[in-house]
Amino acid sequence: RVLLLSLALALLYCTVLSLGFLMTSYLKWSGLTEAEVSLYRGGGALTGLLATLIYAPLHTRIGSKVTAALGNYYQLACLCAAVAPIVLPRMAGGTGDSTPSVSAVRLLILGVVGSRTGLWLFDLAVTQLVQEQVAPEHLGAVCGVQSSIQALFETLSFVASLYLRDPLQFWALMLGSLGVVVVATTLTTVYCLLNRQHYTVTSISEEGAALG
């Protein structure tokens, strides 16, 4: 019942649009100082913490499923705005082999920092749904498989970075990471639509049986 959500969460580990060492190396190569990078990493921790503060009221008001979708869409919007100033000129072939401007790199990292709120909202919502919908005797196995799949996708991102190891090719890794978020958002949307349909049919059947 939570397969699509679990797969969506695992896919989000296959990314360079995070505050890990790949992004840190790219930021330093692009001209940002270590002090500035540290500030952005601290900001990312704060935006992630913000998700823990707003999850409870959102869960109470709109439920975990809608909160998960909201987190996905917010993350996708932030990352689209983040990568556009770097990826679009590269795809158009207008920047050649030059280093991206510092302003474009700052927009990139600000978008990544902002996206952490959506990411952690989604993570919290999926964790809640897994605990609610998986039988207690199977919860350990499900979580173990989930962690393994997440580690696999994270490893794939490292393998991709080994293949595209030139910093001038980092835009391609960012574009691929954005595509992964699109796929994860699509899976979450499909889950929400299927779950709504299932709920509606079940409710109608129960009401019909009661009237009969």
C-alpha positions as CSV (number, residue, x, y, z in Angstrom):
1,R,0.0,0.0,0.0
2,V,2.9,2.3,0.5
3,L,5.2,1.0,-2.3
4,L,4.9,4.1,-4.4
5,L,5.7,6.4,-1.6
6,S,8.6,4.3,-0.4
7,L,10.0,4.2,-3.9
8,A,9.5,8.0,-4.3
9,L,11.4,8.6,-1.0
10,A,14.2,6.3,-2.0
11,L,14.6,8.0,-5.4
12,L,15.3,11.3,-3.7
13,Y,18.6,9.9,-2.4
14,C,19.8,9.7,-6.1
15,T,20.7,13.4,-6.2
16,V,23.5,15.9,-6.2
17,L,21.0,18.7,-5.3
18,S,21.7,18.3,-1.6
19,L,24.1,19.8,0.9
20,G,26.5,16.9,0.6
21,F,30.2,16.9,-0.3
22,L,29.5,16.8,-4.1
23,M,27.6,20.1,-4.0
24,T,30.1,21.5,-1.5
25,S,33.0,20.7,-3.9
26,Y,31.1,22.3,-6.8
27,L,30.3,25.5,-4.8
28,K,34.0,25.9,-3.8
29,W,35.1,25.3,-7.4
30,S,32.6,28.0,-8.5
31,G,34.2,30.6,-6.4
32,L,32.3,30.6,-3.1
33,T,34.4,30.8,0.1
34,E,34.4,28.1,2.8
35,A,32.8,30.5,5.2
36,E,29.9,31.2,2.8
37,V,29.4,27.5,2.0
38,S,29.3,26.8,5.8
39,L,26.6,29.5,6.2
40,Y,24.5,27.8,3.5
41,R,24.9,24.4,5.0
42,G,23.7,25.8,8.4
43,G,20.8,27.4,6.6
44,G,19.9,24.0,5.2
45,A,19.8,22.5,8.6
46,L,17.5,25.3,9.8
47,T,15.1,24.9,6.8
48,G,15.0,21.1,7.5
49,L,14.2,21.8,11.1
50,L,11.4,24.1,10.0
51,A,9.7,21.1,8.4
52,T,9.5,19.4,11.8
53,L,7.8,22.5,13.3
54,I,5.1,22.8,10.6
55,Y,4.5,19.1,10.0
56,A,2.2,18.6,13.0
57,P,-0.3,21.4,12.2
58,L,-0.3,20.4,8.5
59,H,-0.9,16.7,9.4
60,T,-3.8,17.7,11.6
61,R,-5.3,20.0,9.1
62,I,-4.8,18.2,5.7
63,G,-3.6,14.7,6.6
64,S,-0.3,12.9,5.8
65,K,-1.0,12.1,2.2
66,V,-1.6,15.7,1.2
67,T,1.3,16.9,3.3
68,A,3.5,14.4,1.5
69,A,2.4,15.7,-1.9
70,L,2.8,19.3,-0.7
71,G,6.3,18.6,0.4
72,N,7.2,17.1,-3.0
73,Y,5.8,19.9,-5.0
74,Y,7.4,22.5,-2.8
75,Q,10.8,20.8,-3.2
76,L,10.3,20.5,-6.9
77,A,9.5,24.2,-7.3
78,C,12.5,25.2,-5.3
79,L,14.9,23.0,-7.2
80,C,13.5,24.1,-10.6
81,A,14.2,27.7,-9.6
82,A,17.6,26.7,-8.3
83,V,19.0,24.9,-11.4
84,A,17.4,27.0,-14.1
85,P,20.1,29.8,-14.1
86,I,22.8,27.2,-14.6
87,V,21.2,24.4,-16.6
88,L,19.2,26.4,-19.2
89,P,22.3,28.4,-20.5
90,R,24.2,25.1,-20.7
91,M,21.4,23.4,-22.6
92,A,21.3,26.3,-25.0
93,G,25.0,26.1,-25.5
94,G,25.5,29.8,-24.7
95,T,28.1,29.6,-21.9
96,G,30.8,27.4,-23.5
97,D,33.3,26.1,-21.0
98,S,33.2,29.0,-18.6
99,T,32.6,28.8,-14.9
100,P,29.0,29.8,-14.0
101,S,28.6,33.3,-12.4
102,V,28.7,33.6,-8.7
103,S,25.2,35.0,-8.7
104,A,23.8,32.0,-10.5
105,V,25.6,29.7,-8.1
106,R,24.2,31.6,-5.1
107,L,20.7,31.2,-6.6
108,L,21.4,27.5,-6.9
109,I,22.3,27.0,-3.3
110,L,19.5,29.2,-2.0
111,G,17.0,27.0,-3.9
112,V,18.6,23.9,-2.5
113,V,18.5,25.3,1.0
114,G,14.9,26.2,0.6
115,S,14.0,22.8,-0.8
116,R,15.1,21.0,2.4
117,T,11.8,22.0,4.0
118,G,9.8,20.2,1.3
119,L,12.1,17.2,1.5
120,W,11.8,16.7,5.2
121,L,8.0,17.3,5.1
122,F,7.8,14.5,2.6
123,D,10.1,12.3,4.6
124,L,8.1,12.8,7.8
125,A,4.8,12.2,6.0
126,V,6.0,9.0,4.4
127,T,7.3,7.7,7.7
128,Q,4.0,8.4,9.3
129,L,2.1,6.6,6.6
130,V,4.4,3.6,6.7
131,Q,3.8,3.3,10.5
132,E,0.1,3.6,10.0
133,Q,-0.4,1.2,7.0
134,V,2.2,-1.5,7.6
135,A,1.4,-4.2,10.1
136,P,3.7,-4.1,13.2
137,E,5.1,-7.5,12.5
138,H,6.3,-6.5,9.0
139,L,7.4,-3.0,9.9
140,G,11.1,-3.9,10.6
141,A,11.4,-5.7,7.3
142,V,9.8,-2.9,5.3
143,C,12.0,-0.3,6.9
144,G,15.1,-2.4,6.3
145,V,14.4,-2.8,2.6
146,Q,13.6,0.9,2.4
147,S,17.0,1.8,3.9
148,S,18.7,-0.6,1.5
149,I,17.0,0.9,-1.6
150,Q,17.9,4.4,-0.4
151,A,21.5,3.4,0.0
152,L,21.5,1.9,-3.5
153,F,20.1,5.1,-5.1
154,E,22.6,7.2,-3.2
155,T,25.4,5.0,-4.5
156,L,24.1,5.5,-8.1
157,S,24.5,9.2,-7.6
158,F,28.1,8.7,-6.7
159,V,28.7,6.4,-9.7
160,A,27.2,9.1,-12.0
161,S,29.5,11.7,-10.5
162,L,32.5,9.5,-11.2
163,Y,31.4,9.3,-14.8
164,L,30.7,13.0,-15.1
165,R,33.6,14.1,-13.0
166,D,34.4,17.4,-14.8
167,P,32.9,20.3,-12.8
168,L,31.8,21.8,-16.1
169,Q,29.5,18.7,-16.5
170,F,27.9,19.1,-13.1
171,W,24.9,20.8,-14.8
172,A,24.1,17.4,-16.3
173,L,24.1,15.8,-12.8
174,M,21.8,18.6,-11.6
175,L,19.4,18.1,-14.5
176,G,19.3,14.3,-13.8
177,S,18.7,15.0,-10.1
178,L,15.8,17.3,-11.0
179,G,14.4,14.6,-13.2
180,V,14.5,12.2,-10.3
181,V,12.5,14.6,-8.2
182,V,10.0,14.9,-11.0
183,V,9.6,11.1,-11.0
184,A,9.3,11.0,-7.2
185,T,6.6,13.7,-7.3
186,T,4.7,11.8,-10.0
187,L,4.8,8.6,-7.9
188,T,3.4,10.6,-4.9
189,T,0.7,12.1,-7.0
190,V,-0.3,8.7,-8.4
191,Y,-0.4,7.3,-4.9
192,C,-2.7,10.1,-3.7
193,L,-5.0,9.7,-6.6
194,L,-5.2,5.9,-6.3
195,N,-5.8,6.1,-2.5
196,R,-8.6,8.7,-3.0
197,Q,-10.3,6.4,-5.5
198,H,-9.9,3.4,-3.3
199,Y,-11.4,5.3,-0.3
200,T,-14.3,6.5,-2.4
201,V,-15.2,3.1,-3.7
202,T,-14.9,1.6,-0.3
203,S,-17.1,4.2,1.3
204,I,-19.8,3.8,-1.4
205,S,-19.8,0.0,-1.0
206,E,-20.2,0.3,2.8
207,E,-23.0,2.8,2.4
208,G,-24.8,0.5,-0.1
209,A,-24.4,-2.5,2.1
210,A,-25.9,-0.6,5.0
211,L,-28.8,0.6,3.0
212,G,-29.4,-2.9,1.6
